[in-house]
Amino acid sequence: MSLHPVSAAFMPLTDSAILVAAAELGFAEQEEIALTLTRENSWANVRDRMAVGHFDVAHMLAPMPIAFNLGLSPLAFNVIAPMALGLGGNAITVSQSLYELMQKACKSNVLNPEIVGFSLKTVIENELIPRSRKITFAVVHPHSVHNFELRYWLAACGINPEADVDIVIVPPPLMPDALASGHIDGFCVGEPWNSVATQNGIGVIATVKAAIWKSSPEKVLGVSKIWADQQSQTLAALLRALYHAAKWCGAQENHTELARLLALPAYLNRPADIIEAALTGKFKDADGSDLDVTDFFVPFARAATFPWQSHALWLYSQMVRWGHVKHSAANADLALKSYRPDIYRAALKQLNVALPGANSKVEGALTVATAVGASAGGLVLGPDGFFDGAVFDPALIDAYISNQCA
C-alpha cells in the first residue's frame, strides 16, 4: 500500500492529542496517510514555518488562519481551517501571591469567572500589589483565543485590558518559569502548563475557558490553501483519519493510554498523570482539594471537530475590537471563508456520521445540551454560553462590533 506523505507541525499541548493519536495508533495509516509530526516550541515558529512551506498542515491557534488571510502575519500566505481540533482546553493561572491578594479582597468562588474577575478588579483598584508596575498577564500569541478570551473576561469584569494590566507574549512551555521568576503575574495557556505551575506550587488556576465561554474554539487544523487545492483527496483522507482519532480520544476509557502517548519525549515530555488530569478535567485547588471541571477539553462530542464559521466571525470581531484590523464586509467575508465546513462535510460524507446542518450558529444561545438537526441525526450541541450572558449572532455582526467597540 502506497502512503501519501503529510507533514504537520504541533505544539506540546494536550490539545495536540488528535494529531498524536492519528499518527501513533494507525488512524492515519488506515486512510493511506503517512503523517509526520514535528514539535515546535512557539506559535510564531509554527506560523513562519508554515508560510515558507515546511509543513502541509499544522496544529494551529483558531484565529491564526484568519490572521493569515487578513494579512496580519509577517509573511503573506493563505491558510484554511477545514477542521477543529476540539473545544476548550485552556485556563487562566495566577501567581500564589496574586491569588492570596485576590482572596483577601474578595473570597473567590473557585473558577467562577465573574467572582474571580471581581476580586482581581478589587486588587487593581485598591493598588494592593506593592510595586510600581502593572499586573502582567502572558498569552501565547497576539492572534490566539487566549489573548481574546483573557481580554473578553477582563473587560466583562470591568478591567480595561489596555490600561489596567499589561499583556505580553510568552511561548507555552515557558509560562511556568516566567511566573516563577516574577516576570509575569498570570497567564492564559493550554494544558499541561497550568497543571505544571500548580503542581510545582508556582501558581493557582483562577478560572478556565470552559467557564468563560462553554464549548468554545481553541485549536484548528491549519492547512496550506495551495496544498489543499492540489491534494484535495489526501486532505479528505487526513480529515477522516483525524475524525476517527478524535472519537478515540474522546472515549474516557482511552484517557490513560492517550496520556501515556502524549507524555512521550517526542510529544509533551511531561508526567502522564498531569496530562491525564487535564484530559479528564481533574485539577487541584489552592488548598490541595480536588476540582472537577466539566467539559474542560472536549475532543469529539458536541461537533467538537466541526469548523463553525460563527467561531471564525466571533474571533474576527475580537480582532476588530482590539485594533488588529478594521471592520469591513470584505474583511468579515475573508474571516468567514477561512473556515471550510464544506471540505469537512465532503470528506466525512462517506462515513455516514452526524454532521451539523448549518455552517454557523448563534453563539451563547444554548444554555443546556440540545439535540439539533443533522445530516445523519443524533447530534447534540452546547451548552455554549458566555459567562456574562452575552449572545453573538453572526448575522448581526455589525451591531455586535459596534456595541463592543463603543
C-alpha positions as CSV (number, residue, x, y, z in Angstrom):
1,M,0.0,0.0,0.0
2,S,1.4,3.4,-1.0
3,L,1.0,6.0,1.6
4,H,0.5,9.7,0.9
5,P,3.0,11.8,3.0
6,V,1.7,14.7,5.1
7,S,3.9,16.9,7.2
8,A,2.4,18.5,10.3
9,A,3.7,20.9,13.0
10,F,2.3,20.7,16.5
11,M,2.9,22.4,19.8
12,P,3.5,20.4,23.1
13,L,0.0,20.9,24.4
14,T,-2.7,18.4,25.4
15,D,-4.9,19.5,22.5
16,S,-2.4,18.1,20.0
17,A,-4.0,14.8,21.1
18,I,-5.9,14.1,17.9
19,L,-2.8,14.5,15.7
20,V,-0.7,12.4,18.0
21,A,-3.3,9.6,18.2
22,A,-3.8,9.7,14.4
23,A,0.0,9.2,13.9
24,E,0.7,6.7,16.7
25,L,-2.4,4.5,16.7
26,G,-2.7,3.8,12.9
27,F,-5.7,6.0,12.1
28,A,-3.6,7.9,9.5
29,E,-2.2,4.7,8.0
30,Q,-5.7,3.2,7.7
31,E,-6.5,6.2,5.4
32,E,-3.3,5.7,3.5
33,I,-1.6,8.7,5.1
34,A,2.0,8.8,6.3
35,L,1.6,11.5,8.9
36,T,4.9,13.0,10.1
37,L,4.7,15.2,13.2
38,T,7.3,17.9,14.1
39,R,7.2,19.6,17.5
40,E,7.7,23.3,17.7
41,N,8.2,25.5,20.8
42,S,6.4,28.7,19.8
43,W,3.4,29.6,17.8
44,A,5.5,32.1,15.9
45,N,7.6,29.2,14.6
46,V,4.5,27.3,13.5
47,R,3.3,30.4,11.7
48,D,6.5,31.2,9.9
49,R,7.5,27.7,9.0
50,M,4.0,27.1,7.5
51,A,4.4,30.3,5.5
52,V,7.7,29.1,4.0
53,G,6.4,25.7,3.1
54,H,8.0,23.5,5.8
55,F,4.6,21.9,6.6
56,D,1.5,20.9,4.8
57,V,-0.8,21.3,7.8
58,A,-0.4,22.3,11.4
59,H,-2.0,22.2,14.9
60,M,-2.9,25.9,14.9
61,L,-4.4,28.6,17.0
62,A,-8.0,29.1,16.0
63,P,-7.6,32.8,15.0
64,M,-4.3,32.2,13.1
65,P,-5.8,31.2,9.7
66,I,-7.9,34.3,9.8
67,A,-4.9,36.4,10.7
68,F,-3.0,34.9,7.7
69,N,-5.8,35.7,5.3
70,L,-6.3,39.2,6.6
71,G,-2.6,40.0,6.0
72,L,-1.8,40.2,9.7
73,S,1.2,37.8,9.6
74,P,4.7,38.8,8.7
75,L,4.8,36.5,5.6
76,A,1.9,36.5,3.1
77,F,0.3,33.1,3.0
78,N,-3.2,31.6,2.5
79,V,-4.4,29.2,5.1
80,I,-7.7,27.4,5.6
81,A,-9.2,25.6,8.6
82,P,-11.2,22.6,7.4
83,M,-11.4,21.0,10.9
84,A,-11.4,22.0,14.5
85,L,-9.2,20.0,17.0
86,G,-11.6,20.1,19.9
87,L,-13.3,22.6,22.2
88,G,-11.9,24.2,25.3
89,G,-8.7,23.1,27.0
90,N,-7.1,26.2,28.4
91,A,-7.1,28.1,31.8
92,I,-6.0,31.3,33.4
93,T,-3.5,30.8,36.2
94,V,-2.2,33.4,38.6
95,S,0.8,33.5,40.9
96,Q,0.4,32.4,44.5
97,S,1.0,35.9,45.8
98,L,-1.6,37.5,43.5
99,Y,-4.1,34.7,44.3
100,E,-3.7,35.4,48.0
101,L,-4.3,39.1,47.5
102,M,-7.4,38.3,45.4
103,Q,-8.7,36.1,48.2
104,K,-8.2,38.8,50.8
105,A,-10.0,41.3,48.5
106,C,-13.0,39.0,47.9
107,K,-13.2,35.4,48.8
108,S,-13.4,33.8,45.4
109,N,-15.7,31.1,44.3
110,V,-13.2,28.8,42.7
111,L,-13.2,29.1,38.9
112,N,-16.3,31.3,38.7
113,P,-15.1,33.9,36.2
114,E,-17.4,36.7,37.4
115,I,-16.4,36.4,41.1
116,V,-12.7,35.8,40.3
117,G,-12.8,38.8,38.0
118,F,-14.3,41.0,40.7
119,S,-11.6,40.0,43.2
120,L,-8.9,40.9,40.6
121,K,-10.6,44.2,39.9
122,T,-10.6,45.0,43.6
123,V,-6.9,44.3,43.8
124,I,-6.2,46.6,40.9
125,E,-8.5,49.4,42.0
126,N,-7.1,49.4,45.5
127,E,-3.5,49.1,44.3
128,L,-2.9,46.1,46.6
129,I,0.1,45.0,44.5
130,P,3.1,46.5,46.4
131,R,5.2,47.6,43.4
132,S,5.2,50.2,40.7
133,R,4.4,48.1,37.6
134,K,1.0,46.9,36.4
135,I,-0.2,43.3,36.9
136,T,1.2,41.5,33.9
137,F,-0.5,38.5,32.1
138,A,1.0,36.4,29.4
139,V,-0.7,34.9,26.4
140,V,0.8,32.6,23.8
141,H,0.4,34.8,20.7
142,P,-1.4,38.0,19.7
143,H,-3.7,36.1,17.3
144,S,-4.8,33.5,19.8
145,V,-8.0,32.6,21.5
146,H,-6.0,33.0,24.8
147,N,-5.5,36.7,24.1
148,F,-9.1,37.4,23.1
149,E,-10.5,35.2,25.8
150,L,-8.4,36.9,28.5
151,R,-9.3,40.3,27.2
152,Y,-13.0,39.4,27.0
153,W,-13.0,38.2,30.6
154,L,-11.2,41.2,31.9
155,A,-13.4,43.7,30.0
156,A,-16.6,42.0,31.1
157,C,-15.4,42.2,34.7
158,G,-14.8,46.0,34.4
159,I,-11.0,45.7,33.9
160,N,-9.6,47.6,30.9
161,P,-7.1,45.2,29.2
162,E,-5.4,48.2,27.5
163,A,-4.9,50.4,30.6
164,D,-5.3,48.4,33.8
165,V,-2.9,45.5,33.1
166,D,-0.1,44.6,30.8
167,I,-0.4,41.7,28.4
168,V,2.8,40.1,27.0
169,I,3.6,37.2,24.7
170,V,5.3,34.0,26.1
171,P,5.6,30.6,24.4
172,P,3.5,28.0,26.3
173,P,6.4,25.8,27.6
174,L,8.0,28.9,29.2
175,M,4.8,30.1,31.1
176,P,5.5,28.3,34.4
177,D,9.1,29.6,34.5
178,A,8.0,33.1,33.7
179,L,5.5,33.0,36.5
180,A,8.1,31.5,38.9
181,S,10.7,34.2,38.1
182,G,8.2,37.0,38.8
183,H,8.3,38.4,35.2
184,I,4.5,37.8,35.0
185,D,1.7,37.6,37.5
186,G,-0.6,35.2,35.5
187,F,-1.1,33.6,32.2
188,C,-3.7,32.1,29.8
189,V,-2.4,28.9,28.2
190,G,-3.5,25.4,27.3
191,E,-2.6,22.3,29.3
192,P,-0.4,20.8,30.6
193,W,1.3,24.2,31.5
194,N,-1.4,25.3,34.0
195,S,-1.0,22.0,35.8
196,V,2.7,22.1,35.8
197,A,2.6,25.5,37.5
198,T,0.0,24.3,40.1
199,Q,1.8,21.0,40.9
200,N,5.1,22.8,41.4
201,G,3.5,25.3,43.8
202,I,4.1,28.2,41.4
203,G,0.5,29.2,40.6
204,V,-3.2,28.7,41.1
205,I,-5.8,28.1,38.4
206,A,-8.1,31.1,38.8
207,T,-10.7,30.2,36.1
208,V,-11.0,28.1,32.9
209,K,-12.0,28.6,29.3
210,A,-14.9,26.2,29.8
211,A,-16.4,28.6,32.4
212,I,-15.7,31.8,30.4
213,W,-17.3,30.5,27.1
214,K,-18.6,27.0,27.1
215,S,-18.0,24.8,24.1
216,S,-15.7,27.4,22.6
217,P,-13.0,27.1,19.9
218,E,-9.3,26.6,20.7
219,K,-7.2,24.9,18.0
220,V,-7.9,24.1,14.4
221,L,-6.1,22.1,11.7
222,G,-4.4,24.9,9.7
223,V,-3.9,23.8,6.1
224,S,-1.9,25.5,3.3
225,K,-4.6,26.6,0.7
226,I,-2.3,25.7,-2.2
227,W,-1.7,22.2,-0.8
228,A,-5.4,21.8,0.0
229,D,-6.3,22.6,-3.7
230,Q,-3.6,20.4,-5.1
231,Q,-4.0,17.5,-2.7
232,S,-7.8,17.5,-2.1
233,Q,-8.1,13.7,-1.9
234,T,-5.2,13.5,0.5
235,L,-6.7,16.2,2.7
236,A,-10.0,14.4,2.7
237,A,-8.3,11.2,3.9
238,L,-6.5,13.1,6.6
239,L,-9.7,14.6,7.9
240,R,-11.3,11.1,8.1
241,A,-8.2,9.9,10.0
242,L,-8.4,12.8,12.4
243,Y,-12.1,12.3,12.9
244,H,-11.6,8.6,13.9
245,A,-8.7,9.7,16.2
246,A,-10.9,12.4,17.8
247,K,-13.6,9.8,18.5
248,W,-11.0,7.6,20.1
249,C,-9.5,10.5,22.2
250,G,-13.0,11.4,23.4
251,A,-13.7,8.0,24.9
252,Q,-13.0,8.1,28.7
253,E,-11.6,4.6,28.7
254,N,-8.8,5.7,26.4
255,H,-7.6,8.6,28.5
256,T,-4.9,6.6,30.4
257,E,-3.4,5.3,27.1
258,L,-3.7,8.7,25.5
259,A,-1.9,10.4,28.4
260,R,0.9,7.8,28.1
261,L,1.3,8.6,24.4
262,L,1.3,12.4,25.0
263,A,3.8,12.0,27.8
264,L,6.5,10.6,25.5
265,P,9.6,12.7,24.9
266,A,8.7,13.3,21.3
267,Y,5.4,15.0,22.3
268,L,4.8,16.7,25.7
269,N,7.6,15.1,27.7
270,R,5.7,15.6,30.9
271,P,4.3,13.2,33.5
272,A,1.4,11.1,32.3
273,D,-0.6,11.7,35.5
274,I,-0.6,15.5,34.9
275,I,-1.7,15.0,31.3
276,E,-4.5,12.6,32.2
277,A,-5.8,15.0,34.8
278,A,-6.0,17.7,32.0
279,L,-7.8,15.2,29.7
280,T,-10.4,14.5,32.4
281,G,-10.7,18.0,33.8
282,K,-9.5,17.0,37.3
283,F,-7.3,19.6,38.9
284,K,-6.2,20.8,42.4
285,D,-7.4,23.8,44.2
286,A,-5.0,26.1,46.1
287,D,-5.5,24.1,49.3
288,G,-5.0,20.8,47.5
289,S,-8.6,19.8,47.3
290,D,-9.9,18.2,44.1
291,L,-11.6,20.3,41.3
292,D,-13.6,18.5,38.7
293,V,-14.1,20.8,35.6
294,T,-17.0,19.7,33.4
295,D,-16.1,19.7,29.7
296,F,-12.6,21.1,30.3
297,F,-11.4,19.7,27.0
298,V,-13.8,18.1,24.5
299,P,-12.1,16.4,21.6
300,F,-15.1,14.8,19.9
301,A,-18.6,15.2,21.4
302,R,-20.9,18.1,20.5
303,A,-19.5,18.5,17.0
304,A,-16.1,19.4,18.6
305,T,-14.2,18.9,15.3
306,F,-16.6,20.9,13.1
307,P,-15.2,24.3,11.8
308,W,-18.1,26.6,12.7
309,Q,-17.9,29.8,10.7
310,S,-19.6,31.6,13.6
311,H,-16.5,30.8,15.6
312,A,-14.4,32.4,12.9
313,L,-16.6,35.5,12.9
314,W,-16.5,35.9,16.7
315,L,-12.7,35.7,16.6
316,Y,-12.7,38.3,13.8
317,S,-14.9,40.5,15.9
318,Q,-12.3,40.4,18.7
319,M,-9.5,41.3,16.2
320,V,-11.6,44.4,15.3
321,R,-12.3,45.2,19.0
322,W,-8.7,45.2,20.0
323,G,-7.4,47.1,16.9
324,H,-5.8,44.3,14.9
325,V,-7.9,45.1,11.8
326,K,-10.6,47.5,10.5
327,H,-14.1,46.1,10.2
328,S,-15.5,45.9,6.7
329,A,-17.7,43.5,4.8
330,A,-14.8,42.3,2.8
331,N,-12.7,41.5,5.9
332,A,-15.6,39.7,7.6
333,D,-16.0,37.6,4.4
334,L,-12.3,36.7,4.4
335,A,-12.6,35.6,8.1
336,L,-15.7,33.6,7.4
337,K,-14.2,31.8,4.4
338,S,-11.0,30.9,6.4
339,Y,-13.1,28.1,8.0
340,R,-14.2,25.5,5.5
341,P,-17.1,23.3,6.7
342,D,-17.7,22.4,3.1
343,I,-14.4,20.5,2.9
344,Y,-15.2,18.9,6.3
345,R,-18.6,17.7,5.1
346,A,-17.3,16.3,1.8
347,A,-14.5,14.4,3.5
348,L,-16.8,12.8,6.1
349,K,-19.8,12.2,3.9
350,Q,-18.8,8.6,3.2
351,L,-18.6,7.8,6.9
352,N,-22.4,8.5,7.3
353,V,-21.9,10.3,10.6
354,A,-23.9,13.1,12.2
355,L,-22.9,16.5,10.8
356,P,-24.4,19.9,11.5
357,G,-26.9,21.1,9.0
358,A,-25.7,24.7,9.1
359,N,-22.3,26.4,8.8
360,S,-22.9,28.9,11.6
361,K,-24.9,29.1,14.8
362,V,-25.9,31.8,17.4
363,E,-23.1,31.6,19.9
364,G,-24.2,31.7,23.5
365,A,-27.8,30.7,22.7
366,L,-27.7,27.2,24.2
367,T,-27.8,27.1,27.9
368,V,-28.1,23.3,28.1
369,A,-27.1,20.4,25.8
370,T,-29.5,20.4,22.9
371,A,-30.3,17.9,20.2
372,V,-30.2,19.6,16.8
373,G,-30.9,18.7,13.2
374,A,-28.0,16.9,11.5
375,S,-27.3,15.2,8.2
376,A,-27.4,11.7,9.9
377,G,-29.3,12.6,13.0
378,G,-28.2,12.1,16.6
379,L,-26.2,15.3,17.1
380,V,-26.1,17.2,20.4
381,L,-24.7,20.7,20.8
382,G,-23.9,23.0,23.7
383,P,-24.2,24.4,26.2
384,D,-22.3,27.2,24.6
385,G,-23.0,30.3,26.8
386,F,-20.7,33.2,27.6
387,F,-20.3,33.8,31.4
388,D,-21.7,37.3,31.1
389,G,-24.8,36.2,29.3
390,A,-23.9,37.8,26.0
391,V,-25.0,36.3,22.7
392,F,-23.2,36.5,19.4
393,D,-25.4,36.3,16.3
394,P,-23.2,36.2,13.2
395,A,-26.0,37.7,11.2
396,L,-25.8,40.8,13.4
397,I,-22.0,41.1,13.5
398,D,-22.1,44.8,12.6
399,A,-24.2,45.6,15.6
400,Y,-22.1,43.3,17.9
401,I,-18.8,45.0,16.8
402,S,-20.3,48.5,17.2
403,N,-21.5,47.7,20.7
404,Q,-18.2,46.2,21.8
405,C,-16.1,49.0,20.4
406,A,-18.3,51.7,21.8
